[in-house]
Amino acid sequence: MSAREVFLLGIDLGAGSLKASLIDGHGRLRGEASAPVATRTPRQGWSEQDPEDWTRALCAAVPAALAHAGLVAGDVAAVGFSAGAHSLVLLDAEDRVVRPAIMWNDQRAGAESEALHARAGPMIVATSLNRVNPTWTLAMLAWLREHEPRALARARRLFLAKDYLRFRVSGTWHSDFSDAVGALMADAATGGWSAEICALVNWPLERLPPLVKPRDVVGKVTAEAAARCGLAAGTPVVCGSNDTTVEFYGAGAVRAGQAAVKLATAAVFYTATNGPSVHPPVSCYPHIIPGMYYTATGTNSCASAHRWLRDEFFSPFAEGAGLDGDQTFAAMDAMAGEVAPGAEGLVFHPYMQGERGPYWDPLLRADFIGLTLRHGRRHFVRALYEGIAFSVRDVIEAAKSQGPAVDEVFLIGGGARSAVWRQIVSDVIGMEVKRPGNGDASFGAALIAGVGIGVFADERAAVERCVTVREQCRPDPARHAFYSRLFEVYRDAQKALAPLDHRLHDLCAGSD
């Protein structure tokens, strides 16, 4: 098949929207569109979505992406899928959804996680590479068995998010090994499901999907899905994988030592490895490249903190200037660029939702320290950029002993669009950072679809042909030296303030 004649569709289900991207056989983006997906929080710490909303979003985004590209349904050669790992969908004997999907960020299964870890923690880590916590599907099943046994008794098939979405398009039931690991129910030694882990929650193996490779063609678009979603009946459908796996791959990381920093709702640090690198609570997943793995760790607040600063402190400024949300972000970015490194001594710790790596402490709190009368709005934006870059360096420093030496870093996510932020990250970590031409999950899903139907010889060939570098930043030695000294202040302040954060939590909890 000629690369110049083929168009590939990648569909990614994110936390708040579904995105459809169309690329050609050289990786050039030809059209894209997204549609929102609502999250419901019926109780504190819960996070649920209606899987039918996912289908509605797909049926809105796909026709819009085709229209944007000036293509028709028959032009699409194959479809690939991705979605967040862990998220759980259960279907009954008539393929009806039993209950809303429990999402990856749901925290209801805390007690069940602790019980599973106490009962079989070492076995779970040794078998499925990761430590149990509420994020993992295994813990969600344990919670359902305890609190919703009737719903669980009705369930006949388990789907992970991307697999359910693909089921609605192709009618077939499969998953891939990386998503099985993300469920915390896989056996890394066999590449299949673990009967021993599944027995911990009394889940029958026959109610789990067959595992295939991410590139495998698992079905075709059904006539019903074609009529509803604007695709052509008979279009090949490729399995795909979870969003972090395809996103890291789509950024161009295909060998050990390559890494990526993602500046999105959270900040994430990925490192590619030859074989598993198991260091809980850092996550370990199979890579798209057969035989490779990658680690993932990160911080809780990145773009979420950026958005908080905009909404809480820049709204009057934006309203007075007649700026919308994106224009306000652009104005904030320009302000940050006007301020010298160090924000005149203003330092930000971005622990607005507690913190994951490297502290794993849910009671940490965010702060700005060093405030004086000289500081204004622009200093706060600069300090926020720098504080999040320091949190990324904190994670990288902790990861140095846990995997191969990092020799190449890709910068992805919405924050990577800021030239100011890119340079700050490069200066803080002391490494060149490269922003890919395309670096999101829908692009990676489209690449894998191309591998599945033979547009590319294999997974590496797809990256070699299609992944490009849009911008790159090299660290300035003088700024890196300065930031290294300021990083020491950042870490010393974190150590000093952590006990006070705990006391604040105890005080506020007591007042409730």
KEZAMAR-481163 format. One record per residue: residue in one letter; x, y negated, z negated of N, C-alpha, C in turn. Coordinates in steps of 0.2 Angstrom, whole numbers, plus 5000, padded with zeros to 4 digits. Layout:
aXYZXYZXYZ;...
***
This chain:
m500450065000500050005000500449945000;s500349895004500749835005500649784999;a501149764996501149724990500749654992;r500849634998500549575000499749575001;e499549635002498849645003498349664997;v498749674991498349704986498249654980;f497649664977497549614971497349664965;l497549644960497549684954497149644948;l496649674945496349644940496549664933;g496649624928496849634921496349604917;i496049644912495549624908495749634901;d495749574897496049574890495449554885;l495249594880494849564875495249544869;g495149474868495549444863495049434857;a495249404852494949394845494249354846;g494349294851493749254852493549244859;s493849284864493649274870493849334874;l493549354880493849404885494049364891;k494649384893495049354899495149404905;a494949374911495049414917495549374921;s496049414923496649384927496749424934;l496749394939496849424946497549404948;i497949454950498649444952498749474959;d499249454963499349494969499949544968;g500149574973500649624972501349604971;h501449534970502049504968502049474961;g501449484958501349454951501149384951;r500949354957500749284957499949284955;l499849234950499149234947498749194953;r498149234955497749204960497149184957;g496849204951496249174948496249204941;e495849164937495749184930495149154927;a494849184923494249154919494149184912;s493849154908493749184901492949174899;a492749214894492149204892492149214884;p491749174880491849184873491549244870;v491749264864491549324861491449304853;a490849314850490749294844490949344838;t491249314833491449354827490949344821;r490749394818490249384812490649404806;t490449364801490749384794490249384789;p489849444789489349454784489549454777;r490149464776490349454769491149434769;q491349404763492049384763492549434765;g492949424769493449474771493249514777;w492649514779492349564784492449524791;s492549564796492549534803492249584808;e491749574811491349614815491149584822;q491149624827490849594833490349654836;d489949624840489449664844489749694850;p489949754851490249774858489849754864;e489149744863488849724869489049654871;d489249614866489549544868490149554872;w490549604871491149614875490949624883;t490449674884490149684890489949624894;r489549584890489249524893489849474895;a490349474891490849424892491249454898;l491349514899491649544905491249524911;c490649534911490149524917490149444918;a490349404914490349334915491049314918;a491549344915492249324917492549354923;v492349414925492549444931492349404937;p491649394938491449354944491749284944;a491849254939492149184939492849184941;a493249244939493949244941493949264948;l493549304951493549314958493349254962;a492849214960492749144963493349104963;h493649094957494249054956494749074961;a494849144962495349164967495149164974;g494549144976494249154982494249224985;l494149274981494049344983493349364982;v493249424985492649464983492849524980;a492349564977492449624973492849674977;g492749684983493049734987493849724988;d494049664986494749644987495149674981;v494849694976495149714970495349794971;a496049804970496249874971496249914965;a496249884959496249924953496149874947;v495849904942495749864936496049904930;g496449854926496749884920496449844914;f496549874908496149844902496649844896;s496549794892496849794885496449754880;a496549764874496149734868496549744862;g496349704857496749714850496749784848;a497249804845497349874842496849884836;h496749944834496349954828495649954828;s495349904832494649894831494149954833;l493649964829493350034829492650024832;v492450064836491750074839491550144839;l490950154836490750224835490050234840;l490050284843489450304847489050364845;d488450364845488050424843487950474849;a487550524848487550574853487250554860;e486850494860486550464866486950404868;d487650404866488050344868487850274866;r487450274860487250214858487750194852;v487850124852488350104847487950104840;v488350144835488050154829488050094824;r488550054824488549994820489049944824;p489049884821489549834824490249854824;a490649834829491349854828491749824823;i492149854819492549834814493149814817;m493349744816493949714820494549724816;w495149714819495749724817495949684811;n495649624810495749574805495349584799;d494849634799494449654793494849674787;q494649654782495049674775494549714770;r494049734772493549774767493849834764;a494349864768494549934766495149934761;g495249874757495849874753495849934748;a495349944745495350004740495450064743;e495150084749495250144752495950144755;s496250094757496950094759497450114754;e497350084748497750104742497650174740;a497050204741496950274739497250314744;l497250304750497550344755498350344754;h498550284753499350284752499550324746;a499150314740499350354734499250434736;r498750444740498650524741499150554746;a499350514751499750544757500150494760;g500350434757500750384760501350404764;p501850444761502450474765502250514771;m501750554770501550594776501250554782;i500850504780500650454785501150424789;v501650394785502150354788502650404792;a502750464790503150504794502850534800;t502150534800501850564805501650514810;s501350454808501050404813501450334812;l502050334809502550284810502450224806;n501850214802501650154799501350164792;r501350114788501050124782500250094782;v499850134778499150114779499050054775;n498550014778498249954775497649944779;p497249894776496549884779496549874787;t497049854790497049834797496949904801;w497149954799497150014803496450054803;t496350084809495750124810495550174804;l496150204802496050264797495750234791;a495950174789495650144783494950124784;m494750104790494050084791493650144791;l493850204793493450264793493350284786;a493850274782493850294775493350254771;w493250184773492750144770492050164772;l492050184779491350204781491150264778;r491550314776491350374773491150364766;e491450314763491250294756490550254756;h490550204760489950154760489450164765;e489550194771489050194776489050274778;p488950314774488950384776488450404781;r487850374781487350394786487550374793;a487850314793488150284800488650334803;l489150354798489650394800489450464803;a488850484799488650554801488250554808;r488050494810487750494817488250484822;a488850464821489450454826489650524829;r489750524835489950584839490550564843;r490750504844491350484848491650424845;l492250424844492650364842492950324848;f492850264848493250224854493650164850;l494150154853494550094851494350034856;a494449974855494049924858494149924866;k494749924868494849924876494549984879;d494550044875494250104878493550104878;y493150064874492450064874492350014880;l492649964881492549914886492649954893;r493149994893493250024900492750074901;f492550114895491950154896491350124899;r491250064897490650034900490750014908;v491350014910491450004917491550074921;s491850124918491950184922491550244919;g491250244913490950294910491350354908;t492050344907492450394905492750374898;w492950424895493150424888493950444887;h494350394886495050414885495350364881;s496050374879496450324875497150334877;d497550294875498350304876498650314869;f499250334869499650354863499750294859;s499950234862500050174858499450154854;d498850164857498250144853498050194848;a498250264849498150314844498650294838;v499250274839499650254834499350194830;g499050144834498750094831498150114827;a497850164828497350194824497550224817;l498250234817498550274812498350344811;m498150374817497950444817498350484822;a498950464824499350494829499850534826;d500050584830500650624828501250604832;a501750574830502250544834502650604837;a502750664833503150714836502850754842;t502150754842501850794848501550744853;g501450674851501150634856500350644856;g500050674851499350684851499050654845;w498450674843498150664837498450704832;s498450684825498650714820498050754816;a498050814816497450854812497550834805;e498150834802498250824795498050754793;i498150704797497950634795497150634796;c496950654801496150654802495850694796;a496150744794495750784788495750734782;l496150684781496150644775495450604775;v495150594781494450564781493950604784;n494150674785493650724787493350704794;w493850674798493650664805493850714810;p493350744814493450804818493850784824;l494350824826494750804832494350794838;e493850834839493450834845493050774846;r493050724841492650664841493150604843;l493750624845494350574847494450584854;p494550534858494650534865495250574867;p495250604873495950634876496450574877;l497050594876497550544876497950544883;v497950494887498350494893498850434893;k499250434899499750374899499350314901;p499650254899499350194900499150174908;r499650204912499550194919499150244923;d498850294919498450344922497750314924;v497550334930496850314933496450364930;v495950344926495450384922494750384924;g494650344930493950344933493850294938;k493250274940493150224945492550184942;v492450124945491950084943491250114945;t490850124941490150154942489750104946;a489250134949488750084953488350044948;e488250064942487850024937488349964935;a488949984933489449924931489549874937;a489549904943489649864949489149804950;a488549834949487949784950487949734944;r488149754938488049714932488649664932;c489249684934489849644932490249614938;g489949624944490249594950490849634953;l491049694951491549734954491249784959;a491749814963491549854968491449924966;a490949964967490850034965491450074968;g491750114964492250154967492950134965;t493050064963493650034962494050074956;p494650094957495050134952495150094946;v495050134940495050104933495650144930;v496150104927496750124924496650114916;c496950164913496850164905497050104902;g497650084903497950024899498150034892;s498249984888498449994881498249934877;n498449934871498249874866498649814869;d498349754866498549694869499349674867;t499549694861500249684860500749724864;t500549784866500949824870501049804877;v500449784880500449764887500749694887;e500649654882500849584882501649584882;f501949614877502649624877502949644883;y502649704886502949724892502849674898;g502249644898502149594903502649534903;a502849514897503349464896504049484900;g504149544901504749564904505249604899;a505049624894505449664889505349734891;v505949764894505949834896506549874894;r506949844889507549874887507649854880;a508049904876508149884869508649824868;g508449784863508849724862508449664865;q507949674869507549614871506949604866;a506849544865506349524860505849474862;a505349454859504849404861504649374854;v504549304855504249264849503549244852;k503049254849502349234851502149184846;l501949124849501649064846500949064847;a500549094844499849104845499449084838;t498849114837498549104831498949124825;a499349174825499849194821500549194825;a501149194822501749194825501949264824;v502149294830502349364830503049374833;f503449424830504149434833504149514835;y504249524841504349594844505049604846;t505249674845505949694847505849764850;a506149774856506149834860506649884857;t506449944856506949994853506950054857;n507550094857507550164860507350214855;g506750234855506450274850506150234844;p505750274840505450244834505950204830;s505750144827506150114822505650104816;v505650144811505150144806505350104800;h505050054798505250014793504649974790;p504150014787503549984785503749924779;p503349874779502649864783502749834790;v503349824792503449814799503149864804;s502749844809502349894813502849924818;c502649984820503050014825502550054830;y502650034837502150064842502550084848;p502250134851502550154858502550104863;h503050094867503150044872502750074878;i502650024883502450044890502950094893;i503550074893504050114896504150184892;p504050234895504050304892504650314888;g504650334882505150354877505350294873;m505150234875505350174871504850154866;y505050114861504550094856504750014855;y504349984851504449914849504149904842;t504449854838504249834832503949774832;a503449764828503049694828502949674820;t503149614819503049584813502949514814;g502749474809502549404810502249374804;t502049314805501749264800501049254801;n500649234796499949224797499749164800;s500049114800499849044802500349014807;c500049004813500448964818500048914821;a499748934827499248894830498648874826;s498448924821497948904817498148844812;a498748844810498948784806498948724810;h499248724817499248674821498548644822;r498048684823497348664824497048634818;w497248664812497048634806497248564805;l497948544807498148484807497848434811;r497648454817497348414822496648394820;d496248444817495548434815495448394809;e495948404804495848374798496148304798;f496648294802497048234801497148184807;f496948214813496948174819496348164822;s495748184819495148174822494948094823;p495048054817494947984818495347954824;f495947974824496447944829496147964836;a495948034837495748054843495048024845;e494648014841493947984842494047914844;g494547874841494647804843494947794850;a495347844852495747844858495347884864;g494747914862494347944867494648014869;l494948044865495348104867494948164865;d494948214870494648284868495148324864;g494948384863495448424859496048444862;d496148454868496748474872497148404872;q496848354874497148294874497448264868;t497148284862497348274856498048314854;f498048374856498648414855499148384859;a499048364865499548334870499848274866;a499448224863499648164860500048184854;m499848234850500248264844500948284846;d500948324852501548344855502048294856;a501748234859502248184861502448144855;m502048144850502248114843502848154840;a502748224840503348264838503948254841;g503948234848504548224852504848164850;e504548114847504848054845505248054839;v505148104835505448114828506148154828;a506648134825507248164825507248234821;p507648274823507648344819507648334811;g507248374808507148364801506648324798;a506248284803505648244801505848204795;e506448174795506648134789506548164783;g506648224782506648264776505948294774;l505448294778504848324777504848394779;v504748444775504748514776504148544775;f503948594780503248624779503348704779;h503048734774502948804773502248824776;p502148864781501548874784501148934781;y501048934775500748994772500048974770;m499648954775498948934774498448994773;q498649054775498249114774498749164770;g499049144765499549194762500149204767;e500549254767501049264772501149344772;r501349364779501549424780502349424780;g502649444785503349444785503649374784;p504249374780504549434777504349444770;y503849404767503749404760503149454758;w502649464763502049504762501749494755;d501549424755501249404748500649364750;p500049384749499449354751499249294746;l499649284741499549224737499949164738;l500449164743500849104745500349054748;r500548994746500148934749500648884753;a500248854758500648804762500748744758;d501248704761501448644757501848604762;f501848534761502348494764502748464758;i503348464758503748444753504248384756;g504448344751504948284753504548224756;l503948214755503548164757503748094754;t503848044759503947974756503447924760;l503547864758503147814762503347804769;r503947824771504147824778503747864783;h503447914780503147974784502447954786;g502347964793501747954796501548014800;r500948014804500648064807501248104811;r501648074815502148104819502648144815;h502748124809503248164805502948234803;f502248234802501848294800501848344806;v501748314812501748364817502448394818;r502948354818503648374819503848434813;a503648414807503748454802503448524802;l502748524805502448584806502748624811;y502948594817503348634822503948664819;e504348624815504948654812504848704807;g504248694803504148744798503948814801;i503548814806503348874809503948904812;a504448864815505048894818505448924812;f505448894807505848924801505548984799;s504848994799504549054797504749114802;v504849094808505049144813505749164812;r506149114810506849134809506849174803;d506449164798506449204792506349274793;v505849284798505649354800506249384804;i506549344808507149374812507649394808;e507849354803508349364798508249434795;a507649444793507449504789507449564794;a507349554800507349614805508049634807;k508549594806509249604809509449674807;s509349704801509549764799509149824801;q508649814805508049864806508049884813;g508449864817508449884824509049854828;p509049864835509649844839509749764838;a510349744840510449674840510049644846;v509749584844509349554849509849514854;d509749524860510149484865509749444870;e509149444870508649404874508049394871;v507749334871507149314868506649284873;f506049314874505549274877505049244873;l504849184875504349144871503749144874;i503149174871502549174874501949144869;g501349144871500849114868500749044869;g500149014867499948954869500448894866;g500748904861501248864858501848854863;a502048904867502648904871502548854877;r501948824878501848774883502148714881;s502248704875502548634872503348634873;a503548594877504348584878504648574872;v504348524868504648504861504648564857;w504148604856504148664852504648714854;r504648724861505148774863505848764861;q506048694862506748674860506848684853;i506348664849506448674841506548744840;v506148794842506248864841506948884843;s507148864849507848884851508348854847;d508348794845508848764840508848794833;v508248814831508148844824508448914824;i508248954829508549024829509249034832;g509448984835510148984838510149024844;m509649034848509649074854509249044859;e509549064865509149044871508449074871;v507949034873507249064874507049054881;k506649104883506449104890505649114890;r505349064894504649064894504449104901;p504149164901503949194907503449154911;g503449164918502949134922502249154920;n502149224919501549244916501749294910;g501349284904501549314899501049334894;d500449344897499849364892499649434893;a499149464889498949534889498649544896;s498249504899497849514905498349524911;f498849484911499349494916499749564915;g499849584909500149654908499749704910;a499049694908498549754910498549754918;a498549704921498549704929499149734932;l499749724929500349754931500249834930;i500049854924499949924923499449954928;a498949924930498449944935498849954942;g499249914943499649914949500149974949;v500449994944500850054943500350114944;g499750114941499350174941499150194948;i499050144953498850154960499450154965;g500050154962500650154967500850094970;v500550034968500849974971501549964969;f501749984963502449984960502650054959;a503250064960503550134959503450164952;d503550114947503550134940503450074936;e503450074930503350024925503949974926;r504549994926505149944927505049914934;a504949944939504849914945504349854946;a503849864942503349814942503549754939;v503949754933504249704930504749664934;e505249704937505749684942505449634947;r504849664950504549624956504149564953;c503849574948503349524946503449474941;v503849494936504049444930504549394932;t504349334931504849274932504949234926;v505449194926505549144920505349074923;r504849044919504648974921505148924918;e505248934912505748884909506148914904;q506748894902507148914897507548864893;c507648874887507948824882508548854879;r509048814879509648834876509748794869;p510048824864510048784858510648734858;d510548684855511048634855511448644848;p512148654849512548684843512448634837;a512448564838512448524833511748524829;r511248534833510548534830510448604827;h510748654829510748724826511048724819;a511648684819512048684813511648644808;f511248594810510848554805510248594803;y509948624808509348664806509548724801;s510148754802510348804797510448784790;r510648714789510648694783509948674780;l509548654784508848634782508448704781;f508648754784508348824783508448844776;e509048834774509248844767508848814762;v508648744763508148714759507548744759;y507248764765506648794766506548854762;r507048894762507048964759507148954751;d507548904749507648894742506948864739;a506648824743505948794741505448854741;q505448894745504948954745505048994739;k505649004737505849044731505549014725;a505648944725505548904719504748894718;l504448894724503648874724503248934723;a503548994725503149054725502749074718;p503149064713502849074706502249024705;l502348964707501848914706501248924710;d501348954716500748974720500349024717;h500749074714500349124710499949094704;r500249054701499949014695499348984697;l499348944703498848914706498248954707;h498449014710497949064712497549094706;d497949104701497649124694497249074691;l497449014691497048954689496348954692;c496448954699495848944703495349004702;a495649064702495249124701494849124695;g495249094689494949094683494349044682;s494448984686493948934686493248954689;d493349004694492749034698492349074693;
***
